[in-house]
Amino acid sequence: MAKTNVLVVEDESIVSKDIQHSLKKLGYNVVGSASTGEKAIDLALDIKPDVVLMDIMLKGDLTGIDAASKIRETLNIPVVYLTAYA
């Protein structure tokens, strides 16, 4: 069975690396990572991952929710939201 391709979108680099490491240990294929909504959109359109793990609060002009909406407009892929805020 083919590995699931995951795009990780997280603006805190240490958290991003930890998520990527955990995903790889669980057998997922991390195909890219982005720290801004703009880069996430570009990567998703280019790479076409199977799923996106998206931080809600990102640095820059776009929130994770904004970026996910733009990704979902053109790609029919699931987006799982992540946040450190309670």
Stockholm file with secondary structure:
# STOCKHOLM 1.0

chainA/1-86         MAKTNVLVVEDESIVSKDIQHSLKKLGYNVVGSASTGEKAIDLALDIKPDVVLMDIMLKGDLTGIDAASKIRETLNIPVVYLTAYA
#=GR chainA/1-86 SS CCCCEEEEECSSHHHHHHHHHHHHHTTCEEEEEESBHHHHHHHHHHHCCSEEEEESSCBSSCCHHHHHHHHHHHCCCCEEEECSCC
#=GC SS_cons        CCCCEEEEECSSHHHHHHHHHHHHHTTCEEEEEESBHHHHHHHHHHHCCSEEEEESSCBSSCCHHHHHHHHHHHCCCCEEEECSCC
//
